[in-house]
Amino acid sequence: MFVVDDVLLVSLVAERDASSLAPLAEAVGRGEVFTTGAWFWRVGRAVAHPGRGALSRLWASLPEDERERARWALEELPAEIGLLSLRHLVPVMAALPGNLNLLNAEAVAAARVLGATISVTTRSPLLEETAAGLGVQVELIDT
């Protein structure tokens, strides 16, 4: 099981052909990939209101066919990619140690509930430290 960040989510729904994404793409087919509401929201905002951030740059760099696939997939998240309800995650999030922001708390809580690895494209010391303290693996994937 994997909990993927916003950049990986875009890359997977766009069906980008990158060797670093192959294990995650295979896991999508098995229903073993989840994302968080915060990461899904960040992607939606970047697509609807392009700006200067990394997600907007990624979106702009995609070939039109990949952008179109991703646009459709983001209108309604594909059933193969899971998204846990905050109804179930908030109690887990509230019990997490430290002073986490929503993005990190939701990712760690989802990974704990699912017994999943958190897959990210950008290092976050706070996320990594909290996850490590709880026995949750974080993997950095270069796209």
Backbone torsions as a table, in degrees:
resi	resn	phi	psi	omega
1	MET	NA	145.7	-179.2
2	PHE	-137.8	143.7	169.3
3	VAL	-112.9	116.0	-173.3
4	VAL	-103.7	148.0	178.6
5	ASP	-78.7	-178.8	-175.0
6	ASP	-64.0	-41.2	-179.5
7	VAL	-66.2	-43.1	177.8
8	LEU	-66.1	-37.2	177.5
9	LEU	-59.0	-48.5	178.1
10	VAL	-60.3	-46.2	-177.7
11	SER	-61.5	-39.2	-179.5
12	LEU	-71.7	-45.0	-178.7
13	VAL	-72.7	-23.9	175.8
14	ALA	-80.2	-8.9	-178.1
15	GLU	57.3	44.8	177.0
16	ARG	-63.7	141.7	-177.9
17	ASP	-97.3	89.2	177.8
18	ALA	-134.0	134.9	-177.1
19	SER	-60.8	-31.4	179.9
20	SER	-67.6	-19.7	-179.1
21	LEU	-92.7	-11.0	-174.0
22	ALA	-54.1	-48.2	179.9
23	PRO	-62.6	-36.6	178.0
24	LEU	-70.9	-39.6	178.8
25	ALA	-62.2	-39.9	176.9
26	GLU	-65.6	-39.0	179.6
27	ALA	-66.7	-32.7	176.2
28	VAL	-59.2	-45.0	-179.4
29	GLY	-61.5	-25.0	178.8
30	ARG	-94.8	2.5	-179.0
31	GLY	72.6	28.0	-175.6
32	GLU	-106.9	14.7	179.8
33	VAL	-117.6	131.3	177.6
34	PHE	-127.0	161.7	169.6
35	THR	-133.0	-176.9	178.9
36	THR	-112.7	161.1	176.5
37	GLY	-59.8	-39.7	-179.2
38	ALA	-64.7	-44.1	179.8
39	TRP	-69.8	-38.4	177.1
40	PHE	-63.1	-42.1	178.4
41	TRP	-63.0	-43.5	179.9
42	ARG	-59.7	-39.8	177.5
43	VAL	-64.9	-47.5	179.3
44	GLY	-57.2	-42.6	178.5
45	ARG	-65.2	-42.4	-178.3
46	ALA	-64.7	-34.5	179.5
47	VAL	-75.3	-44.3	-177.5
48	ALA	-74.5	-30.9	-176.4
49	HIS	-136.3	73.2	-177.9
50	PRO	-56.7	138.7	179.1
51	GLY	-135.3	-139.0	-176.5
52	ARG	-107.3	0.3	-175.4
53	GLY	-73.4	174.1	-178.8
54	ALA	-61.0	-38.4	179.8
55	LEU	-66.9	-41.1	178.0
56	SER	-64.5	-38.9	177.4
57	ARG	-66.0	-41.8	177.3
58	LEU	-60.3	-48.0	-179.1
59	TRP	-57.4	-46.5	-178.6
60	ALA	-65.4	-27.9	-177.6
61	SER	-81.7	-13.9	-178.2
62	LEU	-71.7	140.1	171.8
63	PRO	-61.4	155.8	-174.7
64	GLU	-56.7	-39.5	-179.5
65	ASP	-64.5	-38.3	177.7
66	GLU	-69.6	-40.3	178.0
67	ARG	-61.2	-40.7	-179.2
68	GLU	-66.4	-43.6	176.9
69	ARG	-60.3	-44.9	-179.2
70	ALA	-66.0	-40.4	-179.4
71	ARG	-59.1	-45.3	178.9
72	TRP	-65.3	-42.2	-178.3
73	ALA	-66.8	-29.9	-178.7
74	LEU	-84.2	-16.3	173.5
75	GLU	-64.0	-39.6	174.9
76	GLU	-145.2	112.1	-176.4
77	LEU	-52.6	129.2	-179.4
78	PRO	-55.5	142.4	-178.8
79	ALA	-59.0	-25.7	-179.5
80	GLU	-71.2	-16.1	178.6
81	ILE	-107.3	118.6	-175.6
82	GLY	-81.7	155.9	177.8
83	LEU	-147.8	111.1	-178.7
84	LEU	-79.1	146.6	-179.8
85	SER	-75.5	142.5	174.1
86	LEU	-63.6	-22.6	176.0
87	ARG	-55.0	-36.9	-179.7
88	HIS	-93.1	-27.4	-174.8
89	LEU	-85.6	-32.7	-174.7
90	VAL	-56.8	-43.7	177.4
91	PRO	-59.8	-37.7	177.7
92	VAL	-69.0	-43.5	179.4
93	MET	-60.5	-43.4	-177.3
94	ALA	-63.6	-28.5	-178.1
95	ALA	-86.0	-6.9	-178.4
96	LEU	-68.5	143.9	178.5
97	PRO	-74.8	159.2	174.2
98	GLY	87.4	-177.7	-177.2
99	ASN	-109.6	76.9	-175.5
100	LEU	-89.2	148.7	170.3
101	ASN	-83.5	171.3	-176.9
102	LEU	-58.4	-44.4	-176.7
103	LEU	-58.1	-50.3	-178.8
104	ASN	-70.4	-41.0	-179.2
105	ALA	-62.5	-43.1	-179.2
106	GLU	-65.6	-40.5	-179.9
107	ALA	-64.8	-46.8	-179.0
108	VAL	-66.0	-42.8	179.9
109	ALA	-63.0	-43.9	179.0
110	ALA	-61.2	-44.3	179.9
111	ALA	-63.1	-39.0	178.6
112	ARG	-65.7	-45.8	-179.0
113	VAL	-62.5	-40.4	-176.0
114	LEU	-86.9	-14.6	-171.3
115	GLY	66.7	39.2	-171.1
116	ALA	-107.9	163.9	169.8
117	THR	-90.8	140.6	174.2
118	ILE	-91.0	122.2	179.8
119	SER	-108.1	122.2	-176.1
120	VAL	-132.3	162.0	177.3
121	THR	-106.9	-9.4	-179.4
122	THR	-132.9	134.2	178.5
123	ARG	-67.2	142.9	174.3
124	SER	-138.7	103.1	-178.5
125	PRO	-55.2	-39.6	179.6
126	LEU	-63.7	-45.7	177.9
127	LEU	-61.7	-47.5	-177.1
128	GLU	-63.9	-42.7	-179.3
129	GLU	-65.5	-46.2	180.0
130	THR	-64.2	-46.3	-179.7
131	ALA	-60.9	-46.1	-179.1
132	ALA	-60.0	-40.6	179.6
133	GLY	-64.8	-19.7	-179.1
134	LEU	-108.3	6.1	178.9
135	GLY	76.6	21.0	178.5
136	VAL	-98.5	129.5	180.0
137	GLN	-82.4	139.5	173.2
138	VAL	-120.5	128.1	178.0
139	GLU	-118.2	138.7	178.3
140	LEU	-96.7	125.1	-178.8
141	ILE	-117.0	127.7	178.7
142	ASP	-91.7	118.0	179.2
143	THR	-99.4	NA	NA
